[in-house]
Amino acid sequence: AVAQTHPSERAPMQRRAVLTREALVQAGAREFSTRGYAGATAKSIAQRARVATGSFYQYFPNKDALLQELARDRLAWVAERAFELLGAQHETPASDRVDAMRERMRAVVELVMDYHRQDPGLHAVLTERRHADPDLDAITGAAERALVERIASLLERWGHAGDCLAVAHVLLGTLEGSVHAHVLGQAVVSDDRFVRALVGALIRIALPEPPE
């Protein structure tokens, strides 16, 4: 006869599985961050998570799959937080719209800066591996496309009369490229000066345009 697992026994097992998987994800983030892509291995990730190497392969076929999950989680987190900050913009009275937009844009810029500063080592690995891993590139590209479409929807809601999709693409590229240069490159001005300048540029791009 096949032994039956009582429901009360399955719950702790499922809980342990969730905790083990989460430990592996967190350990993977630290390994990629500190050792780089080449230095991080299934064995080193498992050791950091304090589980057997075989446990790693119960949850992930290889380290690329874990890295892809990290990318999904990070991209989803920053996108949702940014749209929480921007989402109520359409409720602002027209007379206060520019000031409200500036305040929210500043919050988003600071959020993206913090996101890049939280783990520059992991961010560098994700950027590097995107060019070598088609699956990671597809994940990142899909997230970027979704962001552009959501920004375009916000621009329409704010009354932008131009090409909202193209402007949204420019906004995202301006934000991402500028923050990369300032945070991950060689900063040439203080954070405060950088944020004020970038917010001003984003506002000028995002403000509604009269139809041609």
N, C-alpha and C positions, 0 to 999 in steps of 0.2 A: 504494500500500500504506500502511496505517496504521502509524506508528512505534510499536514496542512499548517500554514502559518496563521496564527490568530491575528485578527485586525489590530489588537493592542500591541502585538509584537512588530507588526509591519510599520506602525507609525514611528517608533524610535529608529528603526532601520532607515526609513525614508529621511528622517531628520538628520541622521548621521551622514547619509549620502549628500544631502544638500550642504551640510557644513564642510564635508571633505571637498566637494567641488568648489565651493567658495574659497576655501583655503588654497586650493591649487590656482585659482584665478588670481588671488592676491599675491601669492608667491611668484606666479608668472610675471606679474607686473613689476615686482621688485627685481627679479632676475634679469628681465629684459632691460630694465632701467640701469642696473649696476654693471651687468656683464656685457650688454649689447646683444644683438641677435645671435651672433656666432657663439658667444660664450654661454648663453642660456641653453640648457638641455632639459629633456624630460627628467633625467636623473637629478639635476641640480634643483629644478623646480619642485620635484617631489621631496627632496631633502629639506628644502626651505619650508615646505608645507608640513613636514614631519609625517609623511606617509611613504609607503613603499612605492618604488618606481612603477610596479605593475598597476597600482591604483591610478596613476596618471592616465594610463592607457584605457582604463575603464571609462573615462570621461572624455578624453581627447585622443584622436588618432595620431596627432603629432603636435609639435609646438606652434606650427602655423595656425592650426585651428584655434588654439588658445589665444594667440595674438589677434586673430580675427574677432574673437569674442570681446577682447579688450577694446578693440576699435569700435565695435558696435555700441558697447556700453558707454564709452567716452563721448562718442558723437551724439548719441541719444540724450545723454545728460546735459551737455552744453546747449543743444538745440532747444530742449524743453525749457530749460532755465531762461534762455534768451527770450523765448516767446512768452513766458510768464511775465517778463519785464516789459515787453512791448505790447502784449495783447490788449490791454485796456486803453490803448492810445486813442481808439476811435470814439471813446466816451468823453474825451476832453473837449470842452467848448472851443469853438473855432478861434476865439480871441486869445486863448492861452495855448494854442496848439504847438507853436514853435518852441515856447519855453518848456512845455511838457515833453515834446519830442527830444529836445536837447538833454533834458534830465534823464530820460529813459535810454537814449543813445549812449550817454556817458556810463550808465550802469551796465549796459551791454558790453561796451568797450572794456571796462574794468573786469567784467566777468571773463571775457575771452583772454585778457592778459593773465588773470589768475589761473585760468585753465592751462595756459601754456607754461606757466611758471611752476605749477604743482609738481610736474614730473617731466622735466626737459629731456631726460635720458630716454624715457619711454616714448615721448613724442618724436624724438629723433629716429628711434627704431621704426616706428609706424610710418614716418615719412620716407625713410630709406627703403623699407620693405614694400611699400606701395608700388614701386617701380619694378620689383622682381616677382611679386605675387599677384597674379591676375585676380584671384578671389578677393584679396584685400583691396585691390584697386577698384573692383566692382562694388564692394561694400562702401568704400569711401566715396566713390563717384555717385552712387545712389543716394547716400546721405546728403551730399552737396546739392544734387538736383532737387531733392525734397526741400532742402533749406531755401534754395532759390525760388521754388514755387510758392512756399509759404510766405517769403518776403514779398513776392509779387502780389500775393493776395492782400497782404497788409497795405502795400502801396495803393492798390485799388480802393481799399477801404478808406484810406486817408485822402482820396481824391486826386491821386496822381493821374495826369491826363496824357502822359507819354507812354512809351513802350515799357510797361511795368516789368515784364520778364527780363528784358535786356538790362534795365536799370537795377533790378534785383541782383542780377549776375555781377554787375559792376560793384554794387554795394558790398556783396560778400567777398569779392576779390580784393577790394580796397581794404576792408577790415582785416581779412586773414593775412594778406601780404604785408600790410603795415605793422601788425602786431608781431608777425614773424621777424621782421627786420629789427624792431625795437627790442623785443624780449629775447629772441634766440640769437640775434646778431649783435652788432656793436651799436648800442644806444648812443645817439649824438645829442639828445636833450633829456631833461628830467621827465619823469613819468607825468607830472602835471602838465608840462608844456606839450608833451606828446598827445595826451588824452584830449586836451583842449583843441589842438590842431586837427586831430582825427575826427573828433565829434563835429567840428565845424565843417569839415570836408564832407562827411556823411550827410549832414543836414542839407548842405547845398545840393547834393545828388538826389536826396529823397524828397525834397520839397515838391509839391505839385507844380507841374508845368502847364502853361496854356497850350491848347492844341495848335498845331501848325496850320 
